[in-house]
Amino acid sequence: MATKSEGIQRLLQAEQRANVKVAEAKKKKQKRLKEAKEEAKKEILLFKNNQETTFQDKMAKSQGFGEDYTAQINKHGQEEAQKLEENLRTNEGAVTKWLMELVSEIKPEVHRNYETTGFA
């Protein structure tokens, strides 16, 4: 009978050791899950912040409040002003001459509407 009770004792001890190992494994698993959850929360928060920053930048640029947009508009305006100044310098004489000719050369003619009515 001693062998039976020794065998039972061994089985009980083995079962206890197995239960301890299973409990340790469960604790480790819970710990890993908790760490993974915390890391996922950190990654989600980082992603959310990056997306928010990107969104704010796009909104600022699309509404004309971005520095790049303002600089671009100023540059374009200066380029257009330079083109107009250059056109003025090159064409000023010809336009003045053309206007003076139109004003000084008077050609009296009957208006075309007057001619079509038959009163002429």
C-alpha positions in Angstrom: 0.0 0.0 0.0 2.9 2.3 0.5 3.6 2.3 -3.1 0.1 3.3 -3.9 0.1 6.2 -1.5 3.6 7.2 -2.8 2.3 7.1 -6.3 -0.7 9.2 -5.4 1.5 11.7 -3.5 3.7 11.9 -6.6 0.7 12.5 -8.8 -0.6 15.2 -6.4 2.8 16.9 -6.3 3.1 16.8 -10.1 -0.4 18.2 -10.3 0.5 21.0 -7.9 3.7 21.8 -9.9 1.7 21.8 -13.1 -0.9 24.1 -11.6 1.9 26.5 -10.4 3.4 26.5 -13.9 0.0 27.1 -15.5 -0.6 30.0 -13.1 2.8 31.4 -13.9 2.2 31.1 -17.6 -1.2 32.8 -17.2 0.5 35.7 -15.3 3.1 36.0 -18.0 0.4 36.0 -20.7 -1.6 38.7 -18.8 1.6 40.8 -18.4 2.4 40.5 -22.1 -1.2 41.4 -23.1 -1.1 44.4 -20.8 2.2 45.6 -22.3 1.0 45.0 -25.8 -2.2 47.0 -25.0 -0.2 49.9 -23.6 2.1 49.9 -26.6 -0.9 49.9 -28.9 -2.4 52.8 -27.0 0.9 54.7 -27.4 1.1 54.0 -31.1 -2.5 55.0 -31.6 -1.9 58.3 -29.7 1.2 59.0 -31.8 -0.6 58.2 -35.0 -3.6 60.4 -34.0 -1.2 63.3 -33.1 0.6 63.0 -36.5 -2.7 62.9 -38.4 -4.0 65.9 -36.4 -0.8 67.9 -37.2 -1.1 67.0 -40.9 -4.7 68.0 -40.9 -4.0 71.4 -39.2 -1.2 72.1 -41.7 -3.5 71.3 -44.7 -6.3 73.4 -43.3 -4.0 76.4 -42.7 -2.6 76.1 -46.3 -6.0 75.7 -47.8 -7.5 78.7 -46.0 -4.6 80.9 -47.0 -3.0 81.2 -43.5 0.1 79.2 -44.3 3.4 81.1 -44.6 4.1 79.3 -47.9 0.8 80.3 -49.4 1.3 84.0 -48.4 4.9 84.0 -49.8 3.7 82.4 -53.0 1.0 85.1 -53.4 3.5 87.9 -52.7 6.0 86.5 -55.2 3.3 86.1 -57.9 2.1 89.7 -57.3 5.6 91.1 -57.6 6.2 89.1 -60.8 3.0 90.5 -62.3 3.9 94.1 -61.3 7.3 93.7 -62.9 5.7 92.4 -66.2 3.3 95.4 -66.2 6.1 97.9 -65.6 8.1 96.3 -68.4 5.1 96.4 -70.8 4.6 100.1 -69.8 8.2 101.0 -70.6 8.2 99.2 -74.0 4.7 100.3 -75.2 4.3 103.7 -73.7 5.4 105.7 -76.7 3.4 103.6 -79.2 0.2 103.8 -77.2 0.6 107.6 -76.6 1.2 108.1 -80.4 -1.8 106.0 -81.3 -4.1 107.8 -78.8 -2.9 111.2 -80.1 -3.7 110.2 -83.7 -7.2 109.0 -82.7 -7.9 112.3 -80.9 -6.3 114.6 -83.5 -7.6 113.1 -86.7 -11.3 113.8 -86.9 -13.2 112.2 -89.9 -16.8 113.3 -90.0 -19.0 110.5 -91.2 -22.7 109.7 -91.1 -23.5 107.1 -88.4 -24.4 103.7 -89.8 -27.7 103.7 -88.0 -28.7 107.0 -89.6 -27.9 105.6 -93.1 -30.1 102.5 -92.7 -33.2 104.4 -91.7 -33.4 106.1 -95.1 -33.3 109.7 -93.9 -29.9 110.3 -95.5 
